[in-house]
């Protein structure tokens, strides 16, 4: 990432030095995941749609520890692998909106809340800004080479209410808490970076 663009990383010191954590990353461009993976202060494992595991990219993604998920149904294998990452004290990366979009955390799916409540791992909001502002001249699908992309890590927070409940109501409440925290982080990240 540092060879192709100019990432500016803010707040990396906020990522817990040890123990499980979940990165909740906004997603507006296809380089957001690789960018976070490349600048993360700790090794991590992203949940990535199975459609990305094609051709030589499939074995590469698997080889660097990324997790394939089938978004069309509850993928028990991916869920188990993700929970194993967290129980082993690792970092799991999730795009809580489930797909690439505006990257504004406007509509979250329940997966992030499930993993946070089930594992008890803190959620670290991560905002990637600048990846979708302009298109490159050489490769239209990528930001211009050597352009600045900001990655802003936020304060970790607990998604659950501390009761340990895993009911549908508890997950809905956790999703609401997560959305408020992520939206506030994104607003703060935009203010910090001027984007």
N, C-alpha and C positions, 0 to 999 in steps of 0.2 A: 504494500500500500504506500509506503514511504517513497518507493522508487517511481511510482506512477503519478501520485498526487501529493499534496502537502497537507497531511492531516494535522489538525490542531486539537490536542486532547486536553480537556479540562475536567477536573474533579476525579481523576483516576485514583487518587489517594482515598476516596470515599468507599471504594470497593473493599469489602472485608478481606483481610489478609489471609484468613483461613476459614474453613467451614463452608457449608453449602450457601449458595446464593443464586438468585434467578435474575438475569438481565431481561428487562422488558424494553425492547427496542422498537422505536417507530420505524416505519418501512415505506419509503416513498420511491426508492430506486433499488435496482438489483445489486448495487455494490454496497448497500448498507450492512448486510451481514458480513461479507468479507472484510469490510472496513473495521467493524467492531472486533471481529476475530483477530485482525492484524494488530490492533492497538490495545487490546485488553491487557491489563496488568497481570492477569492470571490465565492459564489455559482454560478453554471453555468448549462446550458442546452445544451446537445449535440444533433445534428441531427444524428440519428443512423438508419442504414438500417432496414427495417421491418423484414427481415429474422432473426435478432437477438432477436426479441420479441417472442420467443417460450417457451413453458412450463412455469415453475415458474419464469423464467427470465423476461418474458413479463410484468407481473404485478409489479415486482420489479423495472424494468427500468421506467415504467410509474409512479410508486409511488415516485421515486426520481427525477421526473421532466424531464426525457429524452424524446426526440421527435422522433416518428416513421416516417420514410420517405420511400416512394415507389420510388425507383430509376429508374423504368422502364418508368415512365411518369412524367409530371409536376404534382406533388402532391400538390394540392391547400390547403389541410388541413394542411400539414406540413409547407408550405410557410407561411400561415396565422399565425400558432402557433409561428414560428420562428420570424416573424415580430412583433408579440405581445410581445415576450420576450424582443426584443430590444426597442420597444416603452415604455415598462414598466421600462426601465433603467437596464435591466439584461444583462448577458453575454451569448452569443451564441457560442457554439463550433462547428467548421466545419473541416472536412478533405477535403481540397480543391481539392485533386486528385480524390475524389469520392470513392476510394477503397484502400485497403491495397496494397502496392507495395514496391518499393525501399525506399520510404520515402524521396525522394530528391526534391520534388516539381517540377519535370520535366514536367508534363502534368496536367495543372489545368483545371477544369471544370468551367463553368460560374456562378455556384451558389454563390460562395463567393463574386464575383464582384457584382452580383445582390443585395444581402443583404446589402453589404457595401454602394453601391451607393444609393439604395432605402432608407435605414435608416439613412445614414450619420454617422453611428457609426464607430469609428476608428477600424482598424484591428491590433491585437496584434499577431505577429508571435510567434509560440511556437514550439521548436524543442525537440523531445524526442529521446535521444541517448542511446544506450546500451541495448534496449529491444530485439533486434534481433541478437545480436552478437554471443551468444551461446545458446544451448538448455540445459534445465535442465535434470538432471538424473532421478528424480522422475516423473515429468510430462514433457514429451518431447515437448509439445506445449507451454511451458512457459520458461522464462529465469530462470537460476538457482536461487533457493531461497537464499536470503540475498546478491545477487549480486547488484552492483551499477547500477542504471538507472538515467541518467541526464535529467532534464527538464529545458530548458533554455527559459525564456520569453524575447522577444525583445521589442524594442521601438515601441509604437503604431504609426500608420500612417494612413493618409486619402487615400482611394483608388480612390475616384473621383477626377476630375480636378477642382472642386469648382464651376462648371457652373450649377450643378443641373440637367444636361441632363441625360436622362435614355434611350437613343437610343441604338440600337445594336452596333453602332460604339463606343459610350461612354463606354458600357460594355466591348467591346473588348480592348479598351485602358486601362480601369481599370484593366482587367485581366493581361495585359502585365505589368503594374506598380506593381501589386501585386506579380507576379512571380519574378520580379527582386528583390523586397524587401525580399521575403521569401527565395530566393536562397542565397542572401547576408547574411541573418540572420543565415541560416543553416551553411554556411561556417564559419561565426564568432563563432557560437556555437561549431562547431568541433574544432576550434582553442582554444577556451576557455577551453574545457573539455579534449582536447588531444585525441579525438575519431575520 
